[in-house]
Amino acid sequence: MVARKTVRKRSASKAPAGGARVQKSVKQGLAKVERLSDELPATLDEFSSRVHAHLTRLEGEVERAEARARREIARVLRQASHRLGRYEAEGEKQWKKLTGQARREALALVRELEKKLEPKKAVRRRSA
């Protein structure tokens, strides 16, 4: 016996026709527009007052954020200043400790140069 292939017809309920898809998306879009229009105030004055209230609130938030940022920046600057002072103090100690002999030699050279650059005193000759 040979098996025969049978062709089944698709039922219309499984896949909506192209027109049905379009109608569904149009209905969804209209529903969104209706929700947005329900949320909008009825008059321009109401809308304006609502926007002004939101703007005032946002300005306050920005000012608070700026104040936080200023405090944070000031704190970081203080820390950097303290670290710099600490490094300078440690550096000065090290300079004095490690270069004492070199500083003495440099001072001797400066004094020698000053002596060389001083105008010479006039030498008196004795008259015979």
ZAMARGU-4260 file (C-alpha; in steps of 0.2 Angstrom, whole numbers, plus 5000, padded with zeros to 4 digits):
<rodrens>
0) 5000/5000/5000 | 5006/5017/4996 | 5003/5031/5008 | 4995/5047/5000 | 4999/5064/5005
5) 4984/5075/5010 | 4984/5094/5009 | 4976/5102/5024 | 4968/5119/5023 | 4973/5132/5035
10) 4960/5138/5046 | 4956/5156/5046 | 4957/5158/5065 | 4976/5153/5067 | 4983/5167/5057
15) 4974/5184/5056 | 4974/5192/5039 | 4985/5207/5036 | 4970/5219/5038 | 4967/5213/5056
20) 4985/5216/5061 | 4983/5234/5055 | 4967/5237/5064 | 4974/5230/5080 | 4989/5242/5079
25) 4978/5257/5075 | 4967/5253/5090 | 4983/5252/5101 | 4989/5268/5095 | 4972/5277/5097
30) 4972/5270/5115 | 4989/5278/5119 | 4983/5295/5112 | 4968/5294/5122 | 4978/5290/5138
35) 4990/5305/5134 | 4975/5317/5131 | 4967/5312/5148 | 4983/5316/5157 | 4985/5333/5149
40) 4976/5347/5158 | 4961/5354/5151 | 4967/5372/5149 | 4983/5381/5145 | 4984/5389/5162
45) 4983/5373/5171 | 4997/5366/5160 | 5008/5382/5162 | 5006/5381/5181 | 5010/5362/5181
50) 5026/5366/5171 | 5031/5380/5182 | 5029/5369/5198 | 5040/5356/5190 | 5053/5368/5184
55) 5054/5376/5202 | 5056/5358/5209 | 5070/5354/5196 | 5079/5371/5200 | 5079/5366/5219
60) 5086/5349/5214 | 5100/5357/5204 | 5104/5369/5218 | 5105/5354/5230 | 5116/5344/5218
65) 5127/5359/5215 | 5129/5361/5234 | 5134/5343/5236 | 5147/5345/5222 | 5154/5361/5230
70) 5156/5352/5247 | 5164/5337/5238 | 5176/5348/5229 | 5180/5358/5244 | 5184/5341/5254
75) 5195/5335/5240 | 5205/5351/5240 | 5207/5351/5258 | 5214/5333/5258 | 5226/5338/5244
80) 5232/5353/5253 | 5235/5343/5269 | 5244/5330/5259 | 5255/5343/5251 | 5259/5351/5268
85) 5264/5334/5274 | 5275/5330/5259 | 5283/5348/5261 | 5287/5345/5279 | 5294/5327/5276
90) 5304/5334/5261 | 5311/5349/5271 | 5317/5336/5285 | 5325/5325/5271 | 5333/5341/5263
95) 5340/5346/5280 | 5346/5328/5284 | 5353/5322/5268 | 5360/5338/5261 | 5368/5346/5276
100) 5386/5344/5269 | 5381/5349/5251 | 5373/5365/5258 | 5388/5369/5268 | 5399/5367/5253
105) 5387/5378/5243 | 5388/5391/5256 | 5407/5391/5256 | 5407/5393/5237 | 5394/5408/5238
110) 5405/5416/5251 | 5421/5414/5241 | 5412/5421/5225 | 5407/5436/5236 | 5424/5439/5241
115) 5431/5438/5223 | 5417/5451/5218 | 5421/5463/5231 | 5430/5479/5226 | 5448/5478/5231
120) 5454/5490/5244 | 5467/5503/5238 | 5484/5499/5244 | 5494/5513/5252 | 5512/5515/5247
125) 5524/5522/5259 | 5534/5537/5254 | 5552/5535/5256
</rodrens>
